Amino acid sequence: MAIDKGEMPLTREQIMGGLLPEFGSTQFVLGTGIRLLRESDSFARDKDAVFATLAIGVEKVVKLALGIMAIDQGRPWPSKAIWGHDSARMDLQLRDALRERIASGEFSPFVAALLCTVDNDPIWAAVVNALEIYATEGRFYNLDVIGGRTQKRGNPDEAWNAAEQAALAADPSLRQMMTALDDGFEQALSKAIADSIHRWLAMITLLGMNGVLGDEWGKMFGADLLPEGATRVPLDPSC
């Protein structure tokens, strides 16, 4: 894609030195987090690496998507002062904006069904909440315990447990594995949560490729970050 055609909302330096490298960085760090989680047979052992890569990756995706939608509407790239690390809040903001664009544009029913599927996913809601807790202060939870400081939002491990409970509630086969003390239960549980995160990323990138984030950078963002198997993610039948 040519970057010197017409009036650009970003400078060449912002594009070449920031936006394009960020696409690659985001794809790698979130992909690493999903892979680590999918392959994990002990979250207690792997949680620091999983939390760190997922929290950074999800935050990067949301900020990129919101920023791209802003410049597509002729607004400046959001300032650092308004970002924060509130991934759950920003994710809701992003999905609200995507919903408005879908409602006001001519898009295929498929993109609306993708967004509806994520909106209805209790696993994702619990995951992004846990990642926000980790990113805002929970990454230092153990250090604060040593220092005698109580974190306002509690232990991110407890928030992650809500995601595990949501995955169990959604899948009878997982409950059967747990009851049977199946050796593969922990990895299957982690895989179910990884599938939810993958579905969320697939939704955002496919909506990007379909122009919901914008006709230029949104489509490029979607194509660059599109995860493998994105078009095969299961959709909520009620959507």
N, C-alpha and C positions, 0 to 999 in steps of 0.2 A: 504494500500500500504506500503510495506517495505521501510524504508528509509535508511537502512544500507547495501544495496546490490549494489555492483559495485562502481565505482568512482563517487562521488556525486559532483555536481557543487556548492552546498551550504553545509555548516557545519551543524551538527546536531543542534547546538544552533540556527543557522539562520532559520532552518526549524521549530523546535519545539517552539522557542521563538519569531519567527517573521512571517514566511510565513503562517503557519497553523492558528494561531490566527487572522492574517489579513484577511484570507478568511472569517471567521465568522464575524469579525467587518464590513467588506465591505458589505457583504450580508445584515446585519442588518441595517446599516445606509442608504444605498441606498433604500432598501425595505421600510424603514420608510418614506423617502422622497417621494417615488412614492405613498405610501398609503395616506400620508397627502395631496398631491396634488389631488389625485383621489377623495378624500372625501371632498375637500374644496369647499364651496359655496361662499367664499369671499377671493380672493387672496390678496386683500389689507390688510385684517386682518391677514392672515396666512403666508404672504410672507417671514418673517424672518426665521421661522422654516422651510419652504419649501426650500428657497434658501440655508440655511446652510446645511441641510441634503443632498440635491441633489448635491450641489457643492462638498462637501467632498466625497460623495459616488461615483460620476462620476470620480473624480480625482483618487480615490483609484483603481477603476476598470481599468482605462487606465494605471496607473503605474504598477499594478500587471501584466496586459497582456503584456506590453512592457518588463517588467523585466523577465517574464517567457520565452518570445521569445528569449531574449538575452541569458539566460543561456542554452536554448535548442540549440543555435548556438555555444555554447562553449565560450561565452563572459561573463565578470563579470556582476553582477547586477549593473545597472546604479547608479552612485553616486548622492548624494543629490544635488550637485552643478549644475547638468544639468536638474533637474526636473522642478523646479518652480511650479507655479500654473496655467500654461497656458493650461487649459483643452482642448480648441478648437484646439490649435496647436498640442498637443499630440494625440488627437483623430484622426486628419488627418494623423499624422505620423503612428499611429496604423493601420488605415484602408489601407493606402498605403502598409504597410508591409503585411497585411493579403491578399491584392489583389495580391501581388507578389507571395506569397506562394501558393495561389489557382491556379494561372496561371502556376506555375512550378511543381505542384504536381498532383496526381490522386485523386481528391475529387468529391463528387457527385454534380450534378447541383444545388441541393438544397442549399448548402452552398454558392455558388456563387450568387444565387438569394437572399439569406438573406442579403449579403453584398451590393448587388446592390440596394435593397430596402432601406437600410439606406442611401446609397450614394445619392439616389434620393429624400430623405425626407426633404423638406424645413423647417418643424417644428423642427426636430432634429438640423439642422444647426443653427437655431436661438436660440434654447434652450441652446446648449453647448456654444454658444457665450455669452449669458447672464450669464451663470454660471461662465465662465472665468472672465468676468468683475467683477462679485461679489467676486470671490475668490482672484483676484489680488489686488483690492483696494475698490471695491464697497460695501463691507460689512461695511465699515466705512463712507459711503457716508454722512449720516445724521450728524455724528460727525464732518466731515470736513466742512459741510455747516455751522455748529455752529462756527467752528474755522476760517471761512473765506477762506478755501482752496478749490481750484477748482480741481477736479479729472480729469485727462487727458482723461479717457475713458467714462466719463459721468455717468448718473444715470442708475444702473442696471434695474430699473423698466422700463425704456424706451426700453432697449434691450429685456426685457421679453415681452413687448408689441408687438415686431416684431414676437415673437413666437405665440402670440395670433392671430395676423393678418394672419400668415401662416396657422394656424388651421382653421380660418374662410374661407380663400380662398380655402381650400381643402375639405370643407364639407358644401354643400348647406343647410343641415338641421340645422346646427349651425347658419347660416345667417338668416334662417327663424325664429328660436327661438329668436334671437336678435331683429329682426324687430317686432316680436309679443310681445316683452317685457315679454317673458316667465320667470316665477320665477326660473326655473331650468337651465337657460342659463349659468350662471357663473360656476355652477358645471359641466355642460356638456362640457364647454370650457376647464376647468381644466382637466377633464377626457381625452379629446382628446390629450392634451399635455402629460399627464401621459402615455397614450398608446404609444406615440412616444418614450418616454424614455424607457419604458418596451420593446419595439421592438428592440431598440438599445442594451439593456442588453441581450435580448434573442439571438440576432445575435452573440454577442461576446462569450457567453457561449456555444451556440450550435457549433460554429466554434471550440471552445476549445475542446468540447467533440468529435468532428470529427477529431482531431489531427492537425488542422491548426496552433495552437499555439505551438505544440510540442506533442510528444507521451506520455510523462509521466506527468509532472506538468501541462501542458496545459489541458490535459484531466481531471485531478483532479480539477483544477481551474474551468473548465466548469461545471462539475458535482456539485461541492459544491455551486456555485453561480447561478445555473440555476433557473430562476424565474418560478413560476407557470404559466402554459399555454404557455410556450415558443414555443412549436411546433405548436401552433395554431395561431401564429401571421400572419396577412394577408400580402401577398407578392405583390409587385408592379407587375401588369400584364405585364409591358414592360420588366421585368427582366426574 
